[in-house]
Amino acid sequence: MAGSDVPAVTAHTSGLKGLHRVAIDGRRPVLDELGESSYPYRVIEYAYTWREPKADSLTASFLTCLRWGSGQDIIRVHGHLPCSTPKGLRICGER
């Protein structure tokens, strides 16, 4: 996933004292502008395994779901950008 916790911060800033979005050089994070704005911070989440998981394992199924399956919709619903989308591939490839 490319992005950071912009959705989490947005959802929780109204209820938690001291939690704020941070502007960097006067630019504020806007999820819809990720990859197009000049906001200089983002995080890519990686999934690691000890070895290639067996094809019929729960781990393999989970990783497949994240990369290509309905997991893409889940990632988007929670306000993140999947790396396997055209826009995500470009952004994730910059790292």
C-alpha positions in Angstrom: 0.0 0.0 0.0 1.3 3.4 -0.8 0.3 6.2 1.5 0.3 6.8 5.2 -2.3 7.0 7.8 -4.1 10.0 6.4 -7.5 8.2 6.6 -6.8 7.2 10.2 -5.7 10.7 11.2 -8.7 12.2 9.4 -11.1 9.9 11.1 -9.7 10.4 14.6 -8.5 14.0 14.8 -11.9 15.2 15.9 -12.0 12.9 18.9 -8.4 12.8 20.2 -6.6 15.7 21.7 -3.1 16.4 20.4 -3.5 14.4 17.1 -3.1 16.6 14.1 -2.3 16.3 10.4 1.1 17.7 9.7 1.8 20.2 7.0 5.3 19.9 5.5 6.6 23.0 3.8 3.0 24.3 3.9 1.6 21.3 2.1 -1.1 19.2 3.8 -1.6 15.4 3.1 -4.6 14.8 0.8 -5.3 11.1 0.0 -6.9 11.8 -3.4 -3.8 13.7 -4.5 -1.3 11.0 -3.5 1.3 10.7 -6.3 0.2 14.0 -7.9 0.7 16.4 -5.1 4.0 17.7 -3.8 3.4 16.3 -0.3 6.8 14.7 0.4 5.9 11.9 2.8 4.4 8.4 2.2 4.9 4.9 3.5 4.8 1.6 1.6 3.8 -1.4 3.6 5.6 -4.7 2.9 4.6 -8.3 3.7 7.5 -10.6 4.5 7.6 -14.4 4.8 10.4 -16.8 5.7 10.1 -18.5 2.4 7.7 -18.7 -0.5 4.4 -19.9 1.0 2.9 -23.1 -0.2 0.3 -22.4 -2.9 -2.6 -23.8 -0.9 -1.6 -22.1 2.4 -3.6 -19.4 4.2 -0.5 -17.1 3.8 -0.5 -17.5 0.0 -4.2 -16.8 -0.2 -3.9 -13.7 2.0 -1.0 -12.3 -0.1 -2.9 -13.0 -3.3 -5.9 -11.3 -1.9 -3.9 -8.2 -1.0 -2.2 -8.0 -4.4 -4.9 -9.0 -6.8 -8.2 -10.0 -5.2 -10.9 -8.3 -3.2 -8.2 -7.0 -0.9 -7.6 -4.2 -3.4 -11.2 -3.0 -2.6 -10.6 -3.3 1.1 -7.4 -1.3 0.9 -9.2 1.5 -1.1 -12.2 1.5 1.2 -9.9 2.3 4.1 -8.4 5.2 2.2 -5.1 3.7 1.0 -3.7 3.3 -2.5 -2.8 -0.3 -3.6 0.6 -0.6 -5.2 -0.7 -2.9 -7.9 -2.9 -0.2 -9.5 -1.4 1.8 -12.3 -1.0 4.9 -10.1 0.2 2.8 -7.2 2.8 1.0 -9.3 4.3 4.3 -10.3 4.4 5.6 -6.8 5.6 2.4 -5.2 8.3 2.1 -7.9 9.8 5.4 -6.9 11.0 4.0 -3.6 
